[in-house]
Amino acid sequence: MRCITECFLHERVRSVDESFIEPLTLLQGSNNYLYTVLCEFSGRISDMNNRFIITCVATFISVTSLAVNNGYATNEYDVQAFGPKNPIIWDTPVKVEFSHRVHTEDAGLECSSCHGEPFAMQRGVAMRSGKLTMTSLAEGKYCGMCHDGDTAFASDTNCAGCHTPPEERIVWSKPVKAVVFHHQLHTDEYGLECDSCHNEVFAMKSGTAEQSPFFTMKSLYKGQYCGKCHDGETAFASNTLCNTCHIGKKGYNRLMGNASHSQENNKEKSGH
């Protein structure tokens, strides 16, 4: 009886418009009740605009229903089995994004693979310990227990897999005021990797270069720091295109919101 009814409904749909067949057939598999209602309703419609609307509705419901039936509904994620759904963000010692879901649901690890050892089952413990560093990872501790180059990619490779380059520009005010640097310009547009600079050129710690007495234009001319690439061949030479990086005191004040143009002009006119 069911087969006879379905065939009857399909014939009614076909007699109205061939465009109904595909979306309604999809809907039949995911929601038989709505399928029957829409078939009955569409068989009585002669206006093309209304029939088009019904086709769109049927397609939308079909796709939504199939997605839910295939396990994409948000309420089907098992927190107990896979851990927190949203990534954990560590800000110390540097910004790192960690996804439980990638390691459990995708890679098949158990909670006990990491919790107990090397990570306590309490948020923030590793970050507050002061021991969660790239050095400790290289020694096989924390993430380095698996990220050793054999079990998973080594902790000194594929940096962007965990580390997100700073979106904010870096502003150096020493030894001159001021110089701006954009990570994303170098990584996204020029395709550099983190370890292109963060090895012997720049330490992976904010402010280290600025505090060094050797972070000078003279050092750049010798191929150190930015001068490693800005040599006139790999990238523009460090003694050219000065305004690309150097914004001066006025630019620094405008950037930091310390002074308006009128205030700067008044200071210059008064001799201050």
C-alpha positions as CSV (number, residue, x, y, z in Angstrom):
1,M,0.0,0.0,0.0
2,R,2.8,2.4,0.9
3,C,4.5,1.8,-2.5
4,I,1.3,2.4,-4.3
5,T,0.8,5.7,-2.4
6,E,4.3,6.9,-3.1
7,C,4.1,6.1,-6.8
8,F,0.8,8.0,-6.9
9,L,2.3,11.0,-5.3
10,H,5.3,10.9,-7.6
11,E,3.0,10.9,-10.6
12,R,1.1,13.9,-9.3
13,V,4.3,15.7,-8.8
14,R,5.5,14.9,-12.3
15,S,2.3,16.1,-13.8
16,V,2.8,19.5,-12.2
17,D,6.5,20.1,-12.8
18,E,9.5,17.9,-13.3
19,S,11.6,20.2,-11.1
20,F,9.7,18.9,-8.0
21,I,10.9,15.4,-8.3
22,E,14.5,15.6,-7.1
23,P,14.0,17.8,-4.0
24,L,10.9,16.0,-2.9
25,T,12.5,12.6,-3.4
26,L,15.3,13.7,-1.0
27,L,12.7,14.9,1.4
28,Q,10.9,11.6,1.2
29,G,14.0,9.9,2.7
30,S,14.4,12.4,5.6
31,N,10.9,13.5,6.5
32,N,8.0,11.4,5.1
33,Y,5.3,13.6,6.7
34,L,6.5,16.8,5.1
35,Y,7.0,14.9,1.9
36,T,3.4,13.9,1.7
37,V,2.1,17.3,2.7
38,L,4.1,19.1,0.1
39,C,3.2,16.6,-2.6
40,E,-0.5,17.1,-1.9
41,F,-0.1,20.8,-1.8
42,S,2.0,21.1,-5.0
43,G,-0.6,19.0,-6.9
44,R,-3.2,21.7,-6.4
45,I,-0.9,24.6,-7.4
46,S,-1.0,26.0,-10.9
47,D,0.8,29.3,-10.3
48,M,4.5,28.9,-11.3
49,N,5.8,31.4,-8.7
50,N,4.1,29.5,-5.9
51,R,5.4,26.2,-7.3
52,F,8.9,27.6,-7.3
53,I,8.6,28.6,-3.7
54,I,7.5,25.1,-2.7
55,T,10.5,23.6,-4.6
56,C,12.9,25.9,-2.6
57,V,11.2,25.0,0.7
58,A,11.5,21.3,-0.1
59,T,15.1,21.6,-1.0
60,F,16.0,23.5,2.1
61,I,14.2,21.1,4.4
62,S,15.8,18.1,2.6
63,V,19.4,19.3,3.0
64,T,18.8,20.3,6.6
65,S,17.2,17.0,7.5
66,L,20.0,15.0,5.8
67,A,22.6,17.0,7.6
68,V,21.0,16.3,11.0
69,N,20.5,12.6,10.2
70,N,24.2,12.3,9.2
71,G,25.3,13.5,12.6
72,Y,26.1,17.1,12.0
73,A,23.7,18.4,14.7
74,T,25.5,20.3,17.4
75,N,23.8,18.4,20.2
76,E,25.3,15.1,19.1
77,Y,28.9,16.0,20.0
78,D,30.0,13.8,22.9
79,V,32.0,16.0,25.3
80,Q,32.7,13.1,27.7
81,A,34.3,11.1,24.9
82,F,36.0,13.8,22.9
83,G,36.7,16.6,25.4
84,P,35.8,20.3,25.1
85,K,34.3,21.2,21.7
86,N,35.9,24.7,21.5
87,P,39.7,25.1,21.2
88,I,41.7,26.1,24.3
89,I,43.7,29.2,23.9
90,W,47.0,29.6,25.8
91,D,48.5,33.1,26.1
92,T,51.5,32.1,28.1
93,P,54.4,31.9,27.2
94,V,53.1,32.6,23.7
95,K,49.6,32.4,22.1
96,V,48.7,28.8,21.2
97,E,45.5,27.2,20.1
98,F,44.8,23.6,21.1
99,S,41.9,21.5,19.9
100,H,40.8,18.5,21.9
101,R,38.5,17.5,19.0
102,V,41.4,17.2,16.5
103,H,43.3,14.9,18.9
104,T,40.3,12.7,20.1
105,E,37.6,12.6,17.4
106,D,40.0,12.9,14.4
107,A,43.2,11.3,15.6
108,G,41.5,8.7,17.9
109,L,43.4,9.4,21.1
110,E,41.8,8.7,24.5
111,C,41.6,11.3,27.3
112,S,44.1,9.2,29.3
113,S,46.6,9.6,26.5
114,C,47.4,13.1,27.8
115,H,45.6,13.5,31.1
116,G,47.2,12.3,34.1
117,E,50.5,12.5,32.3
118,P,51.7,14.8,30.8
119,F,48.8,17.2,31.5
120,A,46.8,17.4,34.7
121,M,43.0,17.2,34.4
122,Q,42.6,20.8,35.4
123,R,42.5,23.9,33.1
124,G,45.4,26.2,33.3
125,V,47.9,24.1,35.4
126,A,50.4,23.7,32.6
127,M,50.3,27.4,31.6
128,R,50.8,28.5,35.2
129,S,53.6,26.1,35.9
130,G,56.1,28.1,33.8
131,K,57.5,24.9,32.4
132,L,55.4,24.7,29.3
133,T,58.0,26.1,26.9
134,M,59.4,25.1,23.5
135,T,62.5,23.9,25.2
136,S,60.5,21.5,27.4
137,L,58.6,20.2,24.3
138,A,62.0,19.6,22.5
139,E,62.9,17.5,25.6
140,G,59.9,15.3,25.1
141,K,57.7,16.9,27.7
142,Y,54.1,18.0,27.4
143,C,53.1,18.1,23.7
144,G,56.6,16.9,22.9
145,M,55.7,13.5,24.2
146,C,54.0,12.8,20.9
147,H,55.2,15.7,18.8
148,D,58.7,14.2,18.3
149,G,58.8,13.8,14.6
150,D,57.8,10.1,14.7
151,T,54.5,9.8,16.5
152,A,53.4,13.3,15.2
153,F,55.1,16.2,13.5
154,A,58.0,17.6,15.6
155,S,57.4,20.5,17.9
156,D,59.8,22.7,16.0
157,T,58.0,22.2,12.7
158,N,54.6,23.1,11.3
159,C,54.4,26.1,13.7
160,A,51.1,27.4,12.3
161,G,49.5,24.1,13.3
162,C,49.3,25.5,16.9
163,H,50.6,29.0,16.8
164,T,48.7,31.9,15.3
165,P,50.8,34.8,14.0
166,P,49.9,38.0,15.8
167,E,47.3,40.0,14.0
168,E,48.4,43.2,15.6
169,R,51.4,45.0,14.2
170,I,54.5,45.1,16.4
171,V,55.9,48.6,17.1
172,W,59.5,49.0,18.1
173,S,60.4,52.2,19.8
174,K,64.1,51.4,20.3
175,P,66.7,52.1,19.2
176,V,64.7,54.7,17.2
177,K,61.1,55.7,17.4
178,A,59.5,54.1,15.7
179,V,59.5,51.0,13.5
180,V,56.4,48.8,12.6
181,F,56.4,45.2,11.7
182,H,53.5,43.0,10.4
183,H,53.7,39.2,10.8
184,Q,50.8,38.6,8.5
185,L,52.4,40.6,5.7
186,H,55.4,38.2,5.8
187,T,53.5,34.9,6.4
188,D,50.3,35.3,4.4
189,E,51.5,37.4,1.5
190,Y,55.1,36.3,1.2
191,G,54.6,32.7,2.4
192,L,57.3,32.7,5.1
193,E,57.2,30.1,7.8
194,C,57.6,31.0,11.5
195,D,61.0,29.4,11.6
196,S,62.2,31.5,8.7
197,C,62.9,34.2,11.3
198,H,62.4,32.6,14.7
199,N,65.6,30.6,14.9
200,E,68.9,32.3,15.1
201,V,67.5,35.6,13.7
202,F,64.8,36.4,16.3
203,A,64.0,34.7,19.6
204,M,60.5,33.5,20.1
205,K,59.9,36.1,22.8
206,S,58.4,39.5,22.5
207,G,60.7,42.4,23.2
208,T,64.0,40.4,23.0
209,A,65.4,42.1,19.9
210,E,64.4,45.6,21.1
211,Q,66.3,45.1,24.4
212,S,69.4,44.0,22.6
213,P,72.2,46.6,22.0
214,F,72.9,44.9,18.7
215,F,69.5,45.5,17.2
216,T,70.7,48.5,15.0
217,M,70.8,49.5,11.4
218,K,74.5,48.7,11.4
219,S,73.6,45.1,12.3
220,L,71.0,44.9,9.5
221,Y,73.6,46.0,7.0
222,K,75.8,43.1,8.1
223,G,72.9,40.6,7.4
224,Q,71.7,40.3,10.9
225,Y,68.0,40.5,12.1
226,C,65.9,41.9,9.3
227,G,69.0,42.2,7.2
228,K,69.1,38.5,6.7
229,C,66.5,38.8,4.0
230,H,66.5,42.6,3.4
231,D,69.8,42.4,1.5
232,G,68.7,43.8,-1.9
233,E,68.3,40.4,-3.4
234,T,65.8,38.4,-1.3
235,A,63.9,41.6,-0.4
236,F,64.6,45.3,-0.6
237,A,67.8,46.4,1.0
238,S,67.6,47.6,4.6
239,N,69.1,51.0,3.6
240,T,66.3,51.7,1.1
241,L,62.6,52.3,1.2
242,C,62.9,53.6,4.8
243,N,59.3,54.7,5.2
244,T,58.1,51.2,4.6
245,C,59.1,50.4,8.2
246,H,60.1,53.6,9.9
247,I,57.2,55.9,10.8
248,G,59.1,58.5,12.9
249,K,57.9,60.2,16.1
250,K,54.9,61.8,14.5
251,G,53.8,58.5,13.1
252,Y,54.3,56.8,16.4
253,N,52.2,59.5,18.2
254,R,49.4,59.2,15.7
255,L,49.5,55.5,15.9
256,M,49.3,55.5,19.6
257,G,46.8,58.3,19.8
258,N,49.1,60.4,21.9
259,A,48.8,63.6,19.9
260,S,46.7,65.2,17.2
261,H,48.2,66.9,14.1
262,S,47.3,70.3,15.5
263,Q,49.1,69.6,18.8
264,E,52.2,68.4,17.0
265,N,52.2,71.5,14.8
266,N,51.8,73.8,17.8
267,K,54.7,72.1,19.5
268,E,56.9,72.6,16.5
269,K,56.0,76.3,16.2
270,S,56.6,77.0,19.8
271,G,60.0,75.4,19.6
272,H,59.2,72.5,22.0
